[in-house]
Amino acid sequence: MANVLLTLLAHPDDAEFLCGGTLIRLIRDKKWQVHIASMTAGDCGSALHGPEEISRIRRKEGADAAALIGATYHCLEEHDLLVFYNERALEKVTKLLREVRPSVVVTHSPSDYMPDHEMTSYLGRATAFAAPAPNFLRDRGHGPPLDRIPHLYYADAVEGKDPLGREISPGFYIDVSGVIETKAQMLACHTSQRDWLRKHHGMDHYVESMRDWSAHQGRSCGVAYAEGFRQHLGHSYPQDNLLGNLLESISPRKVSNPQ
């Protein structure tokens, strides 16, 4: 497999919030190809537009944000609050993996504030394992199986918490201080989300909220801005920390004053 990273996240703008800086660094510093996929087009993410209209808007915002850094955007056309672990979703994600052939997959934390994120994480884990299996969906015409299981990583849970508000600590951090302005520009492409996040989440100035969280993670490892990750190290998944080694990860063991 080539030097390709795929993010598989639930909604447009999840990548920009959770791992946009890492994507920028991979493209800028390591010349990797990056694909940003959302399970849905964000059809419930508006109090002003109907589902078809907001989906059209948000697909374009996702594509614009990806294009800003030279990445490619994909939408798997599931529906908000209806992302499930089922055959249809497994087939869509497996087809995408066999098309883009990633060495690295980044998905949501298995435990997060909402089921769409958790189900997407489960789908990412399952398809990373299944896409190399020659007999999985063999008769569907989705291209050859992957050469091997890709490296699998979980981005931070939103606010670093599980559904019960308990802290989820990263396994390592990536310094994104040098690309935080570009990360902010990516997130600012999602202009439709300001009114929605203010109404439904009680959160205004979503770009500043991203900066605040990136700064919080940075304080946890001694840099200005950082993103946290955990690697899936279960049986048969790659054990070397490819992403961390590429971008000189910072270990939590080096933290002198955790927040």
C-alpha positions as CSV (number, residue, x, y, z in Angstrom):
1,M,0.0,0.0,0.0
2,A,1.2,3.5,-0.8
3,N,1.7,6.4,1.6
4,V,-2.0,7.1,1.9
5,L,-4.0,8.1,5.0
6,L,-7.8,7.9,5.2
7,T,-9.9,9.5,7.9
8,L,-13.2,7.8,8.4
9,L,-15.3,10.1,10.6
10,A,-19.0,10.5,11.1
11,H,-19.8,14.1,9.9
12,P,-18.3,16.9,7.8
13,D,-16.0,19.0,10.0
14,D,-15.1,16.1,12.4
15,A,-11.8,15.7,10.7
16,E,-11.1,19.5,10.9
17,F,-11.9,19.5,14.6
18,L,-10.1,16.3,15.6
19,C,-7.1,15.7,13.4
20,G,-6.8,18.4,10.7
21,G,-3.4,19.5,11.9
22,T,-2.0,16.0,11.6
23,L,-3.4,15.7,8.1
24,I,-1.8,19.0,7.1
25,R,1.6,17.9,8.4
26,L,1.4,14.6,6.6
27,I,0.7,16.4,3.3
28,R,3.1,19.3,3.8
29,D,6.0,17.5,5.5
30,K,5.8,13.9,4.3
31,K,4.0,14.3,0.9
32,W,1.4,11.8,1.8
33,Q,-2.0,11.5,0.0
34,V,-4.9,12.2,2.4
35,H,-8.5,11.2,1.9
36,I,-11.2,12.6,4.3
37,A,-14.4,10.6,4.4
38,S,-17.6,11.3,6.3
39,M,-20.2,8.7,6.9
40,T,-23.0,11.3,6.5
41,A,-23.5,14.6,4.7
42,G,-24.7,16.2,7.9
43,D,-28.4,16.1,7.0
44,C,-29.6,16.9,10.5
45,G,-27.0,19.6,11.1
46,S,-29.3,22.6,10.6
47,A,-32.2,24.4,12.1
48,L,-32.6,26.6,9.0
49,H,-32.4,24.2,6.0
50,G,-34.1,20.9,5.2
51,P,-32.0,17.7,5.0
52,E,-31.4,17.8,1.3
53,E,-30.3,21.4,1.2
54,I,-28.0,21.2,4.3
55,S,-26.5,18.0,2.9
56,R,-25.7,19.8,-0.4
57,I,-24.2,22.7,1.5
58,R,-22.2,20.5,3.9
59,R,-20.8,18.2,1.1
60,K,-19.4,21.3,-0.6
61,E,-18.0,22.6,2.7
62,G,-16.3,19.3,3.2
63,A,-14.9,19.2,-0.3
64,D,-13.7,22.9,0.0
65,A,-11.9,22.2,3.3
66,A,-10.2,19.1,1.9
67,A,-9.1,21.0,-1.3
68,L,-7.6,23.7,0.9
69,I,-4.8,21.3,1.9
70,G,-4.7,19.1,-1.2
71,A,-6.8,16.3,0.2
72,T,-9.8,14.5,-1.3
73,Y,-13.2,14.4,0.3
74,H,-15.7,11.5,0.2
75,C,-19.2,11.2,1.6
76,L,-20.6,7.7,2.2
77,E,-24.2,9.0,2.2
78,E,-25.5,7.5,5.4
79,H,-27.8,9.7,7.6
80,D,-27.3,11.6,10.8
81,L,-28.3,9.6,13.9
82,L,-28.7,6.5,11.7
83,V,-25.2,5.3,11.4
84,F,-25.3,1.6,12.2
85,Y,-23.0,-1.4,12.0
86,N,-24.7,-3.2,9.2
87,E,-24.0,-4.8,5.9
88,R,-24.7,-1.7,3.8
89,A,-22.4,0.5,5.8
90,L,-19.7,-2.2,5.9
91,E,-19.8,-2.6,2.2
92,K,-19.6,1.2,1.6
93,V,-16.5,1.5,3.8
94,T,-14.8,-1.6,2.5
95,K,-15.3,-0.3,-1.1
96,L,-13.7,3.0,-0.1
97,L,-10.7,1.3,1.6
98,R,-10.2,-0.9,-1.5
99,E,-10.3,2.1,-3.8
100,V,-8.0,4.5,-1.9
101,R,-5.8,1.7,-0.3
102,P,-4.6,3.4,2.8
103,S,-1.6,2.6,4.9
104,V,-3.2,4.4,7.8
105,V,-6.8,4.8,8.9
106,V,-7.9,7.3,11.5
107,T,-11.4,7.1,13.0
108,H,-13.4,8.1,16.0
109,S,-12.7,7.1,19.6
110,P,-14.7,3.8,20.3
111,S,-16.2,5.6,23.2
112,D,-17.5,9.1,22.5
113,Y,-20.4,11.5,23.2
114,M,-22.7,10.2,20.5
115,P,-23.5,6.9,18.8
116,D,-22.8,8.1,15.2
117,H,-19.1,8.5,16.3
118,E,-19.0,5.2,18.1
119,M,-20.6,3.3,15.2
120,T,-18.2,4.9,12.7
121,S,-15.3,3.8,14.9
122,Y,-16.6,0.3,15.0
123,L,-17.0,0.3,11.2
124,G,-13.5,1.6,10.8
125,R,-12.1,-1.1,13.0
126,A,-14.0,-3.9,11.3
127,T,-13.3,-2.8,7.7
128,A,-9.6,-2.3,8.4
129,F,-9.6,-6.0,9.3
130,A,-12.0,-7.1,6.6
131,A,-10.7,-5.2,3.5
132,P,-7.6,-7.4,3.1
133,A,-9.7,-10.6,3.3
134,P,-10.1,-11.9,-0.2
135,N,-13.4,-13.6,0.4
136,F,-15.1,-10.6,2.1
137,L,-17.6,-9.2,-0.4
138,R,-15.8,-11.1,-3.0
139,D,-18.7,-11.0,-5.4
140,R,-19.4,-7.3,-5.2
141,G,-16.9,-6.0,-7.7
142,H,-15.1,-3.6,-5.3
143,G,-11.6,-4.2,-6.4
144,P,-8.8,-6.3,-5.1
145,P,-8.4,-6.8,-1.3
146,L,-5.8,-4.7,0.5
147,D,-2.3,-6.1,0.8
148,R,-2.5,-6.0,4.6
149,I,-4.3,-4.6,7.5
150,P,-3.7,-0.8,7.7
151,H,-2.4,0.9,10.8
152,L,-5.5,2.0,12.8
153,Y,-5.8,5.1,15.0
154,Y,-8.5,6.7,17.1
155,A,-8.6,10.5,17.3
156,D,-9.5,12.2,20.5
157,A,-13.1,11.8,21.7
158,V,-14.9,15.2,21.7
159,E,-13.7,17.1,24.7
160,G,-11.6,14.1,25.6
161,K,-14.6,12.4,27.4
162,D,-16.6,9.3,27.2
163,P,-20.4,9.4,27.3
164,L,-20.4,9.5,31.1
165,G,-18.0,12.4,31.1
166,R,-14.9,10.4,32.2
167,E,-11.6,11.4,30.7
168,I,-10.1,9.5,27.8
169,S,-6.3,10.1,27.7
170,P,-4.4,9.9,24.4
171,G,-1.7,7.3,23.9
172,F,0.4,10.0,22.2
173,Y,0.3,13.5,20.8
174,I,1.2,15.2,17.5
175,D,2.5,18.7,17.6
176,V,0.3,20.9,15.3
177,S,1.6,24.3,16.5
178,G,3.1,25.1,13.1
179,V,-0.1,24.4,11.2
180,I,-2.8,25.7,13.5
181,E,-3.7,28.6,11.3
182,T,-4.3,26.3,8.3
183,K,-6.3,24.0,10.5
184,A,-8.5,27.0,11.5
185,Q,-8.9,27.9,7.8
186,M,-10.1,24.3,7.1
187,L,-12.6,24.5,9.9
188,A,-13.8,27.9,8.8
189,C,-14.9,26.4,5.5
190,H,-17.8,24.8,7.4
191,T,-19.7,28.1,7.8
192,S,-23.1,26.4,8.0
193,Q,-22.2,25.0,11.3
194,R,-21.9,28.1,13.4
195,D,-25.7,28.7,13.8
196,W,-26.3,25.0,14.4
197,L,-23.6,24.5,17.0
198,R,-24.8,27.6,18.8
199,K,-28.4,26.4,18.9
200,H,-28.0,22.7,19.5
201,H,-24.6,22.4,21.3
202,G,-24.6,25.8,23.1
203,M,-21.3,26.5,21.4
204,D,-20.4,29.6,19.5
205,H,-17.2,30.6,17.8
206,Y,-16.5,27.0,16.7
207,V,-13.0,27.9,15.3
208,E,-12.0,29.3,18.7
209,S,-13.4,26.2,20.4
210,M,-11.1,24.1,18.2
211,R,-8.1,26.3,19.1
212,D,-9.0,26.0,22.8
213,W,-9.1,22.3,22.7
214,S,-5.8,22.1,20.6
215,A,-4.2,24.4,23.1
216,H,-5.5,22.2,26.0
217,Q,-3.9,19.2,24.4
218,G,-0.7,21.2,23.7
219,R,-0.4,22.1,27.4
220,S,-0.6,18.4,28.2
221,C,2.6,17.7,26.3
222,G,4.5,20.9,26.4
223,V,3.8,22.5,23.0
224,A,1.4,25.3,21.9
225,Y,-1.1,23.1,20.1
226,A,-1.5,19.3,19.8
227,E,-3.8,16.5,18.7
228,G,-4.2,13.3,20.6
229,F,-4.4,9.8,19.3
230,R,-4.6,6.2,20.4
231,Q,-3.4,3.3,18.3
232,H,-5.4,0.1,17.9
233,L,-3.0,-2.6,19.0
234,G,-5.3,-5.7,19.1
235,H,-4.3,-9.0,17.6
236,S,-3.3,-8.9,13.9
237,Y,-3.2,-5.1,13.6
238,P,0.2,-3.5,13.0
239,Q,2.1,-2.9,16.2
240,D,4.6,-0.2,15.1
241,N,3.5,3.4,15.5
242,L,3.8,4.5,11.9
243,L,1.9,7.8,12.4
244,G,3.8,8.7,15.5
245,N,7.1,7.8,14.0
246,L,6.4,9.9,10.9
247,L,5.5,13.0,12.8
248,E,7.7,12.6,15.9
249,S,4.9,11.9,18.4
250,I,5.1,13.1,22.0
251,S,4.5,10.5,24.7
252,P,2.3,11.2,27.7
253,R,5.2,9.9,29.8
254,K,7.0,13.1,29.1
255,V,4.2,15.3,30.5
256,S,5.5,17.2,33.5
257,N,2.2,18.9,34.5
258,P,-0.8,17.1,33.0
259,Q,-4.1,19.0,32.6
